Each structure stands twice: as structure tokens, then as C-alpha cells.
Amino acid sequence: MTASPLPVDPFDLVIFGGTGDLALRKLLPAMFHRFVDGQVPAASRIIGVAREGLDDAGYRSLVRDVLADGGGASDRIEAFLPLLRYLPLDARKDEGWEAFAALVDEQPEHIRVFYLSTSPELFVDICNRLGSHGLNGPNSRVVLEKPIGRDLASAMCIIEAVGRVFSETQTFRIDHYLGKETVQNLLALRFGNALFEPLWNAGHIDHVQITVAETLGLGRRAGYYDRAGALRDMVQNHMLQLLCMVAMEPPASLAPDAVRDEKLKVLHALKPVDMRNVAQLTVRGQYKAGAIDGERVPGYLEELDDGHSNTETFVALKAEIANWRWAGVPFYLRTGKRLATRLSEIVVAFKSVPHSIFDASAGPLAHNRLVLRLQPDEGVKLWLTIKHPGPGGLRLRHVPLDMSFAEAFGVQQPDAYERLLLDVVRGNPTLFMRRDEVEAAWRWIDPILAAWGAAGEPPRPYAAGSWGPSAAVALIERDGRTWNEDSE
């Protein structure tokens, strides 16, 4: 039986950057799907704010085309469009803010969610103007997209400045990976099944791999990405958050701070990576021209206007957690653009049996592996060793117990933003980063950036369509392990 969706109170969702890629590709479709499922009250409003000179009708026409391209039913789209409003506004100029405040104040009883789908450089300006126009009342929340800052110092400047306008309970630092169904199910697998948690430690787990691979290049993000790079864009937030979910101790409950307290402990326990060991524990790369799905794609430098950059588009690193549960267990992280396939997964590789009773004719014994797929097909796969059916001796085979969420439950899984946006409306911060988590993550990342800068070495080239530089393979294979690249 499918559970009925929980309703929310009427709200105003204000999207700064309302004509941008994130708004059109993720945020607005997410709200449309929640509307279709009956979770968005008809009195709610979605207000797009951007510099483009559109009016309500023009914005609705733009969104209509986006939703239609995504397969939305025309009658449901037409029912959704009246919720949309639009106001042209430059966040750094005074003009238009009085009209904006008047528009928002038309519904003073509504919950107000201000989603800053903009460059982080605009976060402080926007929040200061919201505060100066009295739009930061107790029923208001602000959502900050990652990454917050470029390093610890700039992150702290943003956190402190936003904190002078919105309290910590009003501030939601979003990481959409924490809204994915598989990440939620990691909690259920670990803490809802007696099978796994007793084995979830250094005594039974050999290593953990976390991979976030993209086949796309820069697209419309060239300006932002070349200033950030893969370490800031993916590792500092998404991948460290996934690591925390895998490695954290059992929280006392699912109360927001109980979960976030345990994640923070993991970040504090990460062994430093700095000048002394960065060459041994990290690999940075940059894609060159190659082929994706049989088609030639340009290299990173070809996609830039000036054709010169030392920004990394690939990172692989080995992390270790200095506590009793994980002592000696390596966590291998890798992420990159223009890789062989689009894939996000967590692999928990268990140790081999201590003694094999089988002779050589049975075949090799393989590690049990728990593979949690975040995309493109969310699900869980547990690899086991069994006997191959039939007579003629005992032959071993490594096979998966494979569970796809879409197939198991007969429904398409909601996008992460659908869950997270309504969590903001409800005021539930469990799946959002607390300020001390952001600070702790940057404290671990900053020495890596500093060591790379001091070394002055360019990123290693790799062909688009490959799995990254050969040095990334060496990083894990010199420990006697291999990257999980099963296509089954």
C-alpha cells in the first residue's frame, strides 16, 4: 500500500535565480510533481526572481514549455501555472525591492521560503536586503545552495553574515544528495536490520568506495565550475556528506540534531591530508578530448573561452577515519566529469572469509559487497557467493541480490528536491547541513587545496569517456584493491 503524501501549510516559495538551470531543470519540476500528488496547497505561490525582463505570463510560458518537455500532462500543467508569479530584480541594486516586498507581503500568513539559486557571491546581498525589508520574520526560511564559500574563511564570512539576518533554525544549507532515496535507505539498512549493524566496523569491512561520475562536461556552468573545480564542487559537500552517512555512529533518534551531531563527529575524526601526504593520497585530473557514447566530445580547455586552466575536473582520494569503529578502513572517493558512465554509488566491501574450505576447482572466493546505487537507477545490490547450479562438482559464482526501488515498489522515485523543498516548508532540518558541519568539512578540505597550490603541478590529463587518470587506478591498486566498475 502506498502511503498518502503528508500535506503542508500554504507557502510562498521565492526562487532567486528563477530562470536559471537549477530552477528550470530541478526546482520547478519538483514543485509541479508535488502539486500533482496533492501536497502543494492551491493557495501557495511560487515566485521567480531574476534579471530577465519577463512578466507573469512570460514566466508561465517558459515554465509550461519546460514541464511539457519533461512529460507533464497538459491539464495538470495548466492547473499548476496560476501558482507562478515573476518579478524582474537585480539582487545588487535597490530598484524593485519595494515592489518585491509588497508582493511577498500580500500573503503575510504564508510560510516564506527564499531559495537562493544564485552564485554564492550574492547570498549576503540578498539576505541583507530581505532583512532590511522585514522579510526575515519567524515564518521565513532561507535555502543556501552549495558550495558555501571557496574555503573556510569565505564560508565563515557568508555564514556569519547570513546569520545576522536569519537564525540557524531558519537557515537550510541544501545538499540534494541527502534527499536521495538510497541515502535515506542507508539509515534503514543500517539501523533497521540486525543483519548489517553488527558487521558495520573495521572487524568486518575491508574498505568503502564512493563514486560520483558524470558523462557531461561544463555545459552552462563553465564560469562557476572553473572557479570551483571538482574538490570544491563535489567532495567538500556531496561526497563528505555521503561518507558521514556511511560512517556515523547510531544516533539516539532521528531528531535533526541527533543525526547531525553524529555526522559532525565523523568529520572531526578524518585524518588530515596535507603537504606531507597529499601526493600519496590524492589524484587530480582534467579531461581532454575523447568519446562519449561513440561521439567525439571536446576537452575541458576547448570548452573554456581562454583555453587555459589548471582546474581539476576529476578527484580521487583516500580518506581514513581515526576512531575505534573505522581504524584501518580506507574510504576511497572519486568524482569527475566526462567519465565512462553516469553513476553515483556507495560500495561497502566486506572482508574475505578467514579460511577457504574450497579447492581451486571451485573458483576464487570474492568479497561480499553491498552496493547502494544513487543514480541513475536507485537501488541496493548485495553480492554473495553461491554454488553454480548443476552436477559436475562444486563451482562457486558471485551473484547479486538486486533490488531496484522503482521495480520493488512499482512507482517512480521522487526527485531529491521534492523531498527537500517540502522539508524546508515543514521546518525539518534533518537533511540539511548545520553550520558546524560546513566549517568542519572546509577545515579538512583547505589543507588539500593549499598543498595542491604549493606543489604547482597541473592536473593529470585523462581522455573523455574513460574512468579518469591512470594514477587513480594506482591509488587503490597499490593497496591490493580495485575500483568497482561492474556494469551488471
N, C-alpha and C positions, 0 to 999 in steps of 0.2 A: 504494500500500500504506500502511495506517495503522500508524504506529509504536506499539509496545506501551508502555503507560504505565510509567514508572520507579517501582519500589516504594520505600517509605520504611520506616524502622525503627519499631517500636511507639512511640507517643507519647501524652501526655495534653495535650489542648487545653482549657485553662480559660478560659471566656469570662465576664469580669466585665461585667455588663450582659446576662446571658444570656437575659432575657425582653424585651429592647429591640428596637426596629425593625431595627437593623442585624443583630443576631444572628438574628432570625427570618426576615428577608427575604433576607439575603445569606450570612452565615457558615454557618449550619446547612444550608441547601440546598447550599452549595458542598461541604461535607464529605460530604453524602449522595451527591452526584454522583461525587465521588472514590471513595467507598465502592463504589458500583455498578460503577465501572470497575476495581475491584480494587486501588486504591492505598492504601487505609486498612486496615492490618492489624487483624484481628479482636480482638487483644489491646489495641488502643488504647481510650482513654476520652475522652469529650467531657463536660466538667463545666460545667454552667451555674451561675453565681453571681449572685444578685440579691436584692433585699429582699423580693420576694413570698414568702409562706409556702407554697411548694409542696414536695412530696417527689418522689422519682424517678418514681413513677407519674404524678403530675400533670404533671410536666415532659414526660414522654414523650407523654402525651396531647395536650399543647399542640403539641409538635413534629409529632406524627402528623398533626394537622389542617392544619398549615402545609404539610407536604410533600405531602399529598394534594391540597390546593388547587393546588399547583404541578404536578400531573400525575404525581407519583411512583407507581410500581407498588406496590400494597399489599403484595405479598410481599417486595419489596426494602425497603420502609419498615419492615416488621416485623423484618426481619433487621438493620436499622440501629439500631433503637431501644434494644436492650440495651447499646449503647456509651454511652448517655446516662446521666449522673448529675446530681443537682441538690442544691445546698446554699444555704439562705437565709442571707444575710450582709449586714450593713451595713458598707461599707468604712471608715467613720469611727468605728466602735465596736469595743471589744475583744471583745465576745461573739461566739462562733462561730469565731474564728480558730484555736483549738486543734483543734477538730473538723475544720476545713478542712485544716490542715496534716497531720493524721493521715490524712485521705482521700487527699491527694496522695502521702503517703509510703508508701501501700500498694503503689505500683509504683516503687520507688526507681531502677530501671534505665531507666525510660522517659525519653525526651526530654520536657521540660516546656515548653509554650508558654502563656504567660499573656497573653491578648488583652484589652487594656483598652478595651472598647467602652463607654466611660463619658464623662462630662464631663471635659475636661482638668483641671478643678479637683481631681479625685480621683486623678490619676496619681501624685502624690508620696505621698499617704497609702497607696495600695495598694502601691506599690513598697517603702516603708519597712516595712510590715507583712510583706510577703513576705520581705524581708531579715531582719527580727527573728525570723522563724520558720524561718530556714535554708533557704528555698526558692529561693535565687538561686545554686545550685551551677553547676558548669561545663556541665551538660546542660540548663540552663534558658535560655529566651529570653523577652523581653517585647516585645509589639507595642503601639505607641502610635498611636492614631487621630489624624488631623488635626482641626482645626489645633492645633499645639503652641503654646499661649500666645495672647495677644491683640496682642502687639507683641514687639519684640526683647527688652526687659527681662524680661517674664514668660516668654518662651520660654527665655531663658537660665537663669532660676530653675528651670524644670522640667527642662531638660537637665542642669544641674549636680546637682540633687537625685536624679534617676533614675540619673545616672552614678555616684553614690556607692554604689548598690546593684547595678546591672548594668553590666558593662563595655560599651564601644562595640560590640564584636563580638557581644554578647548582645542589643543593642537594635535593634529593627526598626521604623523610622518609616514607616508604610504610606501609600502613595498608590495607590489601586486603579487609577487611570488608567494607571499604568506597567505594570499587568498585562494591559491590553487587547491583543488580538491585533494590532490595527492599529499600535499603538505599537511592539510587537515587530517588526512587519514594516517599520517605518520604518528600523530598523537594517539589515535585509536589503536593502531597496530602495537605500539609500544606499551601503552598503559591500559589497554582493554583486553589484552590477551596474555595469559600466563606463559604462553609458548616463547615469547621473544624477550621480555624484560630481564629474566634471569640470565640470559645469554648476552645481554647488551653491554659488554665490557671487554677489557683487554684480555681476559682469560679465554674468550671465545671468538672475538672478532680480530681478523688479521689486518684489515685496512678498510678505509672508506674512500670512495671516489664520488666526486660531484662534478658533473659536466653540464655546461650550458653552451650549446653550439648553435650558431646561426649560419644560414646559407646566404643571407642578404649582405650587401655592402653598406655604404653610407646612406644612400637614399637622400631624404630631405634633412638628415641630421648632421651633415658634413661640418658645419660651423661649430656646433656644440661638441661633436664627438672628437674632433681634432684637438680641442682644448682639454678634453677629459681623458680619453683612452680607456682601454678595457679594464684596467685595475680600478679606476675610479667609477666607471660606468656600471660594472657588473660585480666585481669582487667585494668592494667596500660595503655594499648593501645586500644585493640579492644573495650572493654565494655565502657570505658570512652568516646571513640570517638562516640559510638552509643548514649550514654547519651547526649553528646553535640548536636548531630544532632536532637534529640527529643526536647531538652530544649532551644536551642538557639533562640534569637530574630530574627525577619525577617531581613536578610541583605539588604543593599541598592540595591545590584545587585548580580549576580553570579560571579563577579570578584573574583579571588583567595583570595586576602587578605580581601575582604568584608566578605566572608564566614568564613575564619579562625579567623578574629577579633571577630566575634560573638561566635564562639566555645570557644575561649580563655576566654571570659567574664564568660561563664558557669563554666569553671574550677576554675577561681578565686573566684566564688561565692559558691563553695562547702563548706558546714560546715565541720570543722575539725573532724576527727576521730582519737583519740589518747588514751593515758593511761587512761583518765578519763571515756571514754565511749566505748572503743573497745570491752569489754566483752558483752555489750548490743547490739552493732550494727554490729558485725561480727561473723561469724562462719567459722571455717576452719576444713576440714576433709581429710581423707586419705582412699582410698578404700582397702577393704580386699577381699578375695576370694568370688566368687559368680557365678551367671549365667547370660549370655547374649544370648538372642535368644535360650534358652534351653541348652546351652553348658557351661560347667564349665570353668571359667577363673580365673587365679591366682590373688592374691592380689598384691598390689604395692611392698611390701617388697620382695615378691617372684621373682619379675621381676628385682630386683637390684642385683648386684654382691655381695655386702657385707651384704645385708639383713637387713640394719638398716638405717632409715632416718626419720626425722621429717618434711619433705617437704609436704606441703599440695597439694592434688590433687583436692580439692573442696573448693570453697569460696562462701559464701552468705553474703551479707552486705546490710545495709540500709543507703542510702545517702539522703541528703537534700540540696536544693539549696536556699541560702539566698538572694532572690530578690523578687520583687513585683509579678512577674508572677507565681512563684512556691512556695511561702511561705506556709509551712504546707503540701506540697505534697511529700510523701515519694517516693523515687526511690529504688526499690528492685532489686538487682543484684545477680545472681547466675551463677556459671560455674563449671564444673567438668568433670573428666574423668570417664569412666566405669559407666555412668548413664543409666537410663532406656531406653532412646532412643536418637538418634541423632537429635538435634533440636536447631535451633537458631531463636529467635523471640523477638519482642518488643510488649508488651501488654499495651495499654493505656486504663485504666479503668475509665469510667466516673461516676459521682456521681448519686445516685438514684434520682428518681423524688421526689420533696419535699413533695408530698401528694398523696397517692394512692386512687383512686375512686372505686377500685375493691374490692369485698368482698372476704372472704377466699376461697370460692369455685372456684374462678378463678385461684388460684395458686399463688405462690410467684412472685414478681417482681424482675428481675435480673438487674445487671448493664449492660448498653451498654458497649461493649468493642471493640476497634479497635486493631486487631492482625495483625502485619506485620511479615510474615514468611521470614526469610533469607535463611534457608535451612531446610530440603532437597528440598522442593517444594516451590519455591519463589512465594509469592503472598500476597494478602490482604484479610482479613476476618473481616466484621463488624457485630457484634452480636446485634440483635434487638429483642424487644418483640412484638409479633403479636398474633392475635386471632387464636386458632386452628380451622381449617375448620369444618363445620358441625353444626347440630342443637343440642339442649340439653343444652343450656346455654353458657355463655361466659367463655371460658377456655384459659388461656394465655400460650404461648410457646415461648421459647428463641431459635431463629434460626439465622443462619449466611447468610449474603450475601457474597459469596465466589468467589474470583477472582484469578485464577492461571495464572501467566504470560504466561506459556507455552501453556495453553489451550486458553487463550484470544487472543493471537497474533499468535498462530499456529507455533511458532518456539521455538527451544531450546535456552534458555537464555545463552549468552556468559558467560564464567567464569570471575570472577572479574579481574584476572590477564590480560586477554585480553584487557580490557579497560585501566587498569592502565599502562601497558607497553607502549601502544601507546600514552597515555597521556605524559609519560616521553619523548618519541621521539618528540612529538609536543612541549614540554616545558611548559605544562599546569600543574601547581602545586596545583590546587584547591582541589584535593582529597588526598593530601599528608600533613603530619604534619609539621608545621613550628617549628623552634627550641623553641620558647617560649611556644608552646603547650606541647612539650615534657617536658620542665622544670616544667611547672605548674602541669602536671599530676604527676610527681615524687614528687613534693612538697606535694601533697595530699596523695600519697601512702607511702612515707617514714615514717611518724608517725605511720601508721598501722603496718608496718614491725617492727619498733622499739618497739611498745607496745607488739606485739606478742613475740618478742625476750626477753623482760624484764619479761613477765609473765612466760615464760618457759614451757608452757603447750603443750603437744603433740596434734596433730590434732585428731579430733574425728573420730573413725572408722565408715565406712558405707559399706554395702555389695555391691559388684559389681552388677549392674542390678537394683539398687534402685535409688531413687531421692536424695541420699545424707543423711547426719546425721539427726536424728530427731530434733536436735536443729535448723536446717534450717527451718523446718516447724514451730517451736515455734517462730522463729524470726518474721515471718509475721503474724502468727495467734494470737499472743498476741496483735496485732493492729486490730484484727477483720477482717483480710483479709486472702486469701488463694492463693497459687501458682496456676497459670493457667496450667493445665495439660490435657486439652481437647484433645482427640485423634481423634475427628471427622474432 
